[in-house]
């Protein structure tokens, strides 16, 4: 039997009024980040300027949904001097992908609030995307040329989310909160056709903090029903690597923390759109995770804006292999649809 890691009680504010931060895995979501209390310093241990404290903070939110016919992705990023977002719909049967993107200059047409429990994130223009969190319940509304959505992800037990904070860089920190394999309700219309959400599952990601200016990560995520078992999985390497990681397995909405994982793939081949896709090997040293991922399609974006750079690739594909839970029960995956990501950012 695998012993669960100890969890700390979630503070009401990540940064206390005296400026102290709480690090580690928490028993549930943190209501407020407490940015006003954070004492940000430069590499010479001097107080950072108000300009630096404002512009070095980053926040992004992501929602993924899998229905009978589609895999959907919705993202909003606020890097202070730029706002960006995307929405895509991947049709499973035809393996085709439709997408809509947003890119906004400093503070124009987008906004976020620093709370993973009660907040509003939006980006707008001719088309719009909004993520509203109220007492931990996520509501997503989107209006694009191919998609209209008014959806809710309502965790039955918010304490089962993965919530953690780790030191980042010299004086920064990163808070990450995620929850997969959640039921989805509401209204979804794609290409004029209403979609059945009775068996849909979704997941969310709220990440924020004072991250390294130059960073990268690999990531894998899935939400699936296997026979009578609901499985959620989040795996990552990069960003949160100082003392604890964000790897977690949900079995019937019961959270189980995992150890570090390796992502093995050849990036040069992964960048090529060919009939022979690069197969990823994702595994942990303790054997609890042993997966192979075969991409089917991807959303890719490269931005080279002098001071800002982003090389983003999010893949949709099949996971096969095994996951071992804390009771030593093995869950076999055979071509289960999910996501991976390979991302470099300078912000």
N, C-alpha and C positions, 0 to 999 in steps of 0.2 A: 504494500500500500504506500502511496506517495503522500507525504505529509504536506499539508497546506502551509503556505507562508503566513507569517503573522501580519495582521493588518492594524493600522493605527486608526483611532477614531477620527472621522473627518472633521477638521476645524471649520467653523462658520466662515472664517476668512483665511485664505492661504497665507497672506502676509498679515501678521498681527500688528496692532497699533504701535508696538515698539520696533517695528521693522523686521522682526524675526520671521523666517520662512519655515514652513512645515515641509519636510521631505519624506518620501517613501510611498508605500501603497496605503490607500485609505479604505475604510470600511464602506464608504459611500461617497456621493458627490460633495464637492465643496461649493457652498452657496455663492461666495464672493471671492474674487482674486485679491482684492485689497491693494490695487495698484498705487493708490495715493500714499500708502504707508511704506512702499518699497524704497529703500535707500540704494540707488544705483550708483556705482563707482566705476571709474575708468581703470585701465591697467596699471596706473601709478597710484591707485588707492585714493584718488581725489574724487569728490562728488562730481558725477557727470552733470552736464548742462541740462537745463530743462528741455532744450531741443533734442539732445541725445536720448533723454528718458522717454520722450514722446515717440520719436521716430524709430527707436530700436525695438520697440514692442511690436510683436506680430501675433495675429490671430487667424485661424482658419477653421472652417467647419465643413463637414462632408456627410452626406447621407447616401446610402446605397440601398436599393430595393430590388428584390427578385420576385417576379410574378410568374405565372404559368408560361407567358409568351415573351417577356422582356426582362432584361437587366437594366436598371436605371442608375445613373450617377448624378449627383448634384453637389456642387462645391462653391464656396465663397471664401475668398482670402482677402484680408486687410493687412497690408504691409506698410501702412501709414502713407507713404508717398505714392501708393498705387493700390487700386482695388481690382480684383479679377474674379471671374466666376465662369462656371461651365455647367451645362446640362446635356446629358446624352441618353439616348434610348437604343439599346442593342436588341435587335429582334433575333431571338434564339434560332428559330427555324431557318431563316434566310442568312443568318450570320452577318447581317447588315447593320450599320451604325449611323444614326443621325445625331447631330450635335448643334448646340448653340453656345456661343461664348460671349463674355463681357470683358472689357478692359477699360478702366476708368482712371483719370488723373487724380491727384491728391485731393481726397475729401469730397469729390464731386460725384453724386449719384450713387453712393454706397455708404454703408455704415455698419458698425458692430458695437455690441456692449459686452464688457468683460465679466460675464457670469454664465457658467454652464447649467444653471438651474432656472434663472429668469432673465431672458435677454431677447434681443431682436437683431438679426443680421439681414441685410437686404442689399440688392444691387438692381438698378432699374435703368430704363431707357425705353426704347420701342418695345422691348420685351423685359420681363422681370423675373426675379427669384427672391424669395423671402423665407427665412428660417426663424420661427418664433418659438421660444422655449418658455413655458409657463409651468412653474412648480415641477420641473423635470419632464414634462410632456412636450414632445417635439411636434410642431405643426409646420408643414412645408407647403408653400403655394408657388406655382410657377406658371408662366405664360410665355410660350415660345411658338414659332411657326408650326411645329409638329406636335406639341404636347401642351395640355392643360392639366394641372394637378392641384388638388387640395387634399393633402394627406396628413395622417397622424400616426406617429410612433409613440405608443403609450406603454412604457415599461410597467409590468405588474409589480415589480419590486425594484425600486431605484437603487437599493443597496447592492444589487448584483452587477452594477456597472463596474468597469475597471477604471479606477481613478488614482492617479499617481502624480508626483512631482519629483523632479530630479535636478541637481545642479547642472548648468549648461555653460560651457566656456569659463572665463575667469570669474565673472561676478553675476552671471545670468541664471536663469532657471526656466524650466518648461513644465507646464501642467498639461496632462493629457487625460481625457475622459472618453471612454468608448463603451458601446454596448451593442452586441449583435444578436441575430435571431429573434428580433422583436416582431410582434404582430403588426400589421399595417391595415389601416382603415381609411375611408374617405372616398374621394372621386378621382379617377385617372382616365384621361382620354388621350389616345395617341393616334395621330393621323385620322382624326374624326371618329374613332371607334372607342367606345367605353370598354375599359379593361376590368376583368374579374379579379378582385383582390382577396377572395376568400382564403386562399392558401399562400398569400404573399408574406414574405419575411423581409425585414429591413434592419439596418444598423446605422449608428451615427458615430461621428468623431468630432470632438471639440478639443482643439489644441491651441495653446496660447503661451506667451512668455517672452523672455529676453533670450532668444536663441542665438547660436553662433551666426555671424554675418555670412559665412560660407559653410553650408551644411549639405548633407545628402542622406538618403535613407532608401532601404528596400522594405517592402510591406506586402503582406498577404492577408486576405479576408474572405470569409464565407459565412453564409447563413443558409441552413439546409434542414430538411426533414429526411431522416433515414429510418425507414420503417416507422416505429412508434417513438423515435427519439428526435428531438430538436437539437441541432448542433450549431453553435456559433464559434468562430475562430478569428483571432487577431494575432498576427505575428509581425514583428518588425526588427530591423537592425539599423542603428543610426539614431541620432538626436537623443533619445532617452537611453543612455548607456552608462550613466554614472551611479553605480550602486544598485539600480534595479531597472528592469525592462518592462515593456508593455505587453508581453506575450500572455495570452489568456485563452482558455477554452471554456465555453459554456455548454453544459449538458442539461437540457430541459430547464434552462435559465438559472442554472447553478454555476457560479463563477469558480474557476479553478486556475490559479496562476501557474505559468510554465516557466521553464528556464530559458537561457539564451538559445537562439537558433542561428543557423548558417543559411545563406542564400547563395547557391552555386549556379551560375549561368554565364554564358559568354555574351557580353554586352555587344560586341561587334556583330554577332549573329542576330541577337535580339532586335537590333535596329533595322534589320533587313526584313522587308515584307515579302516573304517567299512561301512556297507551298510546303516547305519543310521547316516548321517553326522550331525555335530553340526551346528545349525542354529544361525547366528549372528543377533543381533538387533543393528542397527545403527540409532541414532536419535539425534535431537537437542532439547534443552529445549523450544525453541520458536515454535516448531511444524513444521518448514519448511522442516525438513528432518525426515522421518519416514520409514525406510527400513528394510527388512529382507533379509539376504543373505544366500543362501544354497550352500555350496561347492560341486563341481563335481569332481575335481581333484586338484592336487597341485604339486608345485615344492618345495622340502625341502632340506635343507643343514645344517649340523652342523659341525663347525670347532672349535676344542679346541687345540690351539697352544700355551699354557702357557700364554704368555702376550696378545695374541689375541684370542678372542672368538667371534663366530657368530652362532646364532640360528635363522635360516631364514625359513620362511614358506610363500609362496605366493600361494593363492588359486584362482582357476578359478571356477566361479559358477554363479548362477542366483540371480538377485536383483528383489524383488517385494516390492511394497509399494508406497509412494507418495513423491513428491517434490513440494514445493510451491515457485514460482518465485516472483520477486519484484513487479509484478502487481497483486499479490494474485491469480494467475491462478495455478491450481493444475495439475500436470503431473503424471499420474498413470503409474507405471512400473509393468509389468507382466512377470516375468521370463526373464528379460533382462540380457544378458551375460556381465560379467565384472570381476574385480579383487579385492581381498583384500590381506592384508599382515599383518603378525605379526612377529616382528623382534627384537631380542636383539643383541647388538654389544658391544664389548670392544675392542677399537682400540687406 
